Amino acid sequence: MVLQAGSCFSLHFGFWCFAYLEAPASCCFSGQQSTSDVMPEKVADALARRSAQRQATFVLPYLRPGRSLLDCGCGPGSITCDIARLTVPGKVIGVDANPAQIERASAHALADHISNVTFQTASVYELPFPNAHFDVVFAHALFQHLADPDRAMTEMCRVLVPNGIIALRSPDWGGLLIAPRTADLTRAMESFLRVYYADGDAFAGSNGPSLLRRVGVAEVTFTTTVEREEPSGLGEFAAAKLTVPELASEAACLRAWARNPDALFVQVWGEVVGRWPS
């Protein structure tokens, strides 16, 4: 996936509105990374601080004791473990493509003595579970990274029981509140997206409802929330990916932004829930 030549950001009321994509592009800082990615400590810690009470509020009404749940792209497992506490004695399984994340998630569950949750390395495109196996399938900050979201969604629905619940939460790069707003920072962020996120969907947050409907999910509902992220972690993460010499100035800009005490980054998240037909 590439950005169009001469592409640019359009600034309106402090939000970055992405008008430059000739096709979807994946996003940063939000979830399942490739097995070769090494996240800065601040980023990893931010992911580990996520909770069901903050990041999965929209799915909590569908959880109850005894329900089984699959968390796809579980990362360090903090949300997964919270969900497991709410569904005891129901079985909860978290899967992620990154073995390091699975190791961290398993350690989290062990330290907190959560016995009804397990974690394993797996691809969302080939889930190692039989048909109609889970009451709920959930994914947080996964779909913006996927080159083939329809294939992943079809596979996730395969393992849902009839009338089971599918729930996704994804960031959307169509609207960001960011400060200080400068032309240099705009170019730096554009370079980061072009270099590092070659596949995926920058607008996964708002594209969730259409994705669910395409694969046959019914009773689709959509909500939004916003989150303020820590610019120091995000800026360093993005800068570290701009390794070619011609992007050195953009990397320096991102690092300077990360150190700026006035730096601000707020992102819109889309939350979509649907029911797999019986």
C-alpha positions in Angstrom: 0.0 0.0 0.0 1.4 3.4 -0.9 0.4 7.0 -0.5 -0.3 9.1 -3.5 2.5 11.3 -4.8 2.1 14.8 -3.5 -0.3 13.7 -0.8 -1.0 15.9 2.2 -3.0 16.3 5.4 -6.0 18.6 5.6 -6.4 20.4 8.9 -9.8 21.3 10.1 -10.5 22.5 13.7 -7.4 20.8 15.0 -8.2 17.4 13.5 -6.1 15.6 11.0 -8.4 14.5 8.2 -6.7 12.0 6.0 -7.5 12.8 2.4 -4.3 11.3 0.8 -4.9 7.6 0.7 -5.3 5.8 -2.6 -6.1 2.7 -0.6 -6.3 2.0 3.2 -3.1 2.2 5.3 -2.5 0.7 8.7 -2.0 2.7 11.8 0.3 2.8 14.8 0.5 2.3 18.5 -2.7 0.4 18.9 -2.4 -3.3 19.1 -1.0 -6.4 17.5 2.4 -5.9 16.0 4.3 -8.2 13.7 6.6 -10.8 15.4 9.7 -8.7 14.4 8.5 -5.5 16.0 10.2 -4.3 19.2 8.1 -1.8 21.0 9.6 1.0 23.2 9.1 0.4 26.9 6.7 3.3 27.2 4.5 1.9 24.4 4.6 -1.6 25.9 3.7 -0.3 29.3 0.8 1.8 27.8 -0.6 -1.4 26.2 -0.3 -3.3 29.5 -2.3 -0.6 31.3 -5.3 -1.1 29.1 -8.4 -2.5 30.8 -11.8 -3.9 30.0 -13.3 -1.1 32.1 -11.8 1.6 29.9 -11.2 0.0 26.5 -14.0 -2.6 26.3 -16.9 -0.8 28.0 -19.0 -1.3 24.9 -18.8 -5.1 25.2 -19.4 -5.5 28.9 -23.2 -5.7 28.7 -22.7 -8.8 26.6 -20.6 -10.6 29.2 -21.8 -12.7 32.1 -20.5 -15.6 34.2 -20.0 -18.8 32.3 -19.7 -17.2 28.8 -16.7 -18.3 26.7 -14.7 -15.6 24.8 -11.9 -15.4 22.3 -9.8 -12.3 22.3 -8.0 -11.9 18.9 -4.9 -9.8 18.9 -4.8 -9.9 22.7 -1.4 -8.2 23.1 -0.1 -8.3 26.7 -3.5 -9.6 27.9 -4.6 -6.9 30.4 -8.0 -6.5 28.7 -8.3 -10.3 28.3 -7.6 -10.9 32.0 -10.2 -8.3 33.0 -12.8 -10.0 30.9 -11.9 -13.4 32.3 -12.6 -12.1 35.8 -16.1 -11.1 34.6 -17.0 -14.4 33.0 -15.8 -17.0 35.6 -16.2 -19.9 35.2 -16.4 -19.3 31.4 -13.3 -20.1 29.4 -11.4 -17.1 27.9 -8.6 -17.5 25.4 -6.4 -14.8 24.0 -4.4 -15.2 20.8 -1.8 -13.0 19.2 0.7 -13.4 16.4 3.6 -12.1 18.6 5.0 -14.8 20.9 6.5 -12.1 23.2 3.1 -10.7 23.8 1.7 -14.2 24.6 4.6 -14.7 27.1 3.8 -11.4 28.8 0.0 -12.1 28.8 0.6 -15.5 30.3 2.8 -14.1 33.1 0.1 -11.5 33.8 -2.6 -14.2 34.3 -0.3 -16.3 36.4 0.7 -13.3 38.7 -3.0 -12.4 39.1 -4.1 -16.0 39.7 -6.7 -16.0 37.0 -7.4 -19.6 36.2 -10.0 -19.4 33.5 -7.8 -17.7 30.9 -5.1 -19.0 28.6 -3.0 -17.5 25.9 -1.5 -18.9 22.7 0.3 -17.8 19.6 -2.1 -17.9 16.5 -3.0 -16.1 13.4 -6.4 -14.5 13.2 -6.6 -15.8 9.6 -6.3 -19.4 10.8 -7.7 -19.8 14.3 -6.9 -23.2 15.9 -10.5 -23.8 17.2 -13.5 -25.7 15.9 -16.6 -24.2 14.4 -19.1 -22.7 16.8 -16.8 -22.7 19.8 -17.1 -19.3 21.5 -20.1 -17.2 22.8 -18.2 -14.0 22.2 -15.3 -13.1 19.9 -13.6 -9.8 20.6 -10.8 -7.8 19.0 -9.3 -4.6 20.3 -6.9 -2.5 18.1 -6.3 -5.3 15.6 -8.2 -4.6 12.4 -6.2 -1.5 11.5 -3.2 -3.7 11.0 -4.8 -6.4 8.8 -4.3 -6.6 5.0 -7.4 -8.8 4.6 -10.0 -7.8 7.2 -12.8 -9.7 5.5 -10.9 -13.0 5.7 -10.1 -12.3 9.4 -13.7 -11.5 10.2 -15.0 -14.6 8.4 -12.6 -16.7 10.4 -13.7 -15.1 13.7 -17.3 -15.6 12.8 -16.6 -19.3 12.0 -15.7 -20.0 15.7 -18.8 -18.1 17.0 -21.8 -20.1 18.2 -25.2 -19.3 16.6 -26.4 -16.0 18.0 -22.9 -15.3 19.3 -21.5 -11.8 19.7 -18.8 -10.3 17.6 -17.2 -7.1 19.0 -14.5 -4.9 17.6 -12.8 -1.7 18.8 -10.4 0.1 16.4 -8.8 3.5 16.1 -9.6 5.8 13.2 -7.0 8.1 11.8 -9.6 10.2 10.0 -9.8 12.5 13.1 -7.0 13.3 15.5 -6.7 16.1 18.0 -3.0 16.9 18.0 -0.8 19.8 19.2 1.3 21.7 18.5 0.1 21.6 14.8 3.0 22.3 12.4 3.7 21.6 8.8 6.9 19.7 9.8 5.0 17.4 12.1 2.4 16.8 9.5 5.1 15.7 7.0 6.7 13.5 9.7 3.6 11.7 10.5 2.8 11.2 6.8 6.3 9.7 6.3 5.8 7.4 9.3 2.5 6.1 7.9 4.0 5.6 4.4 7.1 3.7 5.7 5.8 1.6 8.5 2.1 0.9 7.7 2.1 -0.5 4.2 -1.0 -2.6 4.7 -4.2 -2.3 6.7 -6.9 0.3 7.2 -6.3 3.8 8.7 -10.1 4.1 8.9 -10.8 0.8 10.6 -12.7 2.5 13.4 -15.4 3.8 11.1 -15.3 0.9 8.7 -16.3 -1.7 11.3 -20.1 -1.7 10.6 -19.7 -2.3 6.9 -17.1 -5.0 7.6 -19.5 -6.9 9.8 -22.4 -6.6 7.4 -20.3 -7.8 4.5 -19.7 -11.2 6.2 -23.4 -11.6 7.3 -23.4 -10.3 10.9 -26.7 -9.0 12.0 -28.0 -6.5 14.6 -24.9 -4.2 14.1 -24.6 -1.3 16.5 -21.9 1.4 16.5 -20.5 3.8 19.1 -17.4 6.0 19.4 -15.1 7.0 22.2 -11.9 9.1 22.3 -8.6 8.4 24.0 -5.7 10.6 24.9 -2.4 8.8 24.2 1.1 9.7 25.6 3.0 11.6 22.9 6.4 10.7 24.3 5.8 7.0 23.6 4.1 7.5 20.3 6.6 10.0 19.0 9.6 7.8 19.8 7.9 4.7 18.4 7.2 6.5 15.1 10.6 8.1 14.9 12.3 4.7 15.3 10.7 3.5 12.1 12.1 6.3 10.0 15.6 4.8 9.5 16.5 5.8 6.0 18.8 8.9 5.8 16.4 11.0 3.7 13.8 10.8 6.5 16.2 11.8 9.3 14.6 15.3 9.6 11.2 13.8 10.0 12.4 11.4 12.7 14.0 14.3 14.5 10.8 16.2 14.3 8.8 13.3 15.9 11.4 13.0 18.7 11.2 16.7 19.3 7.4 16.6 19.4 7.6 13.6 21.9 9.7 15.8 24.3 7.5 18.9 24.0 5.6 19.4 27.2 2.7 20.9 25.2 2.4 17.8 23.0 -1.1 16.4 22.7 -2.5 13.4 20.9 -6.2 12.4 21.1 -7.7 9.7 18.8 -11.2 8.6 17.9 -12.1 4.9 18.3 -14.9 3.1 16.7 -16.7 0.3 18.6 -19.0 -2.1 16.7 -21.0 -5.0 18.0 -23.1 -7.6 16.1 -24.8 -10.9 16.4 -23.9 -14.0 14.3 -27.1 -15.4 12.9 -28.5 -18.7 14.1 
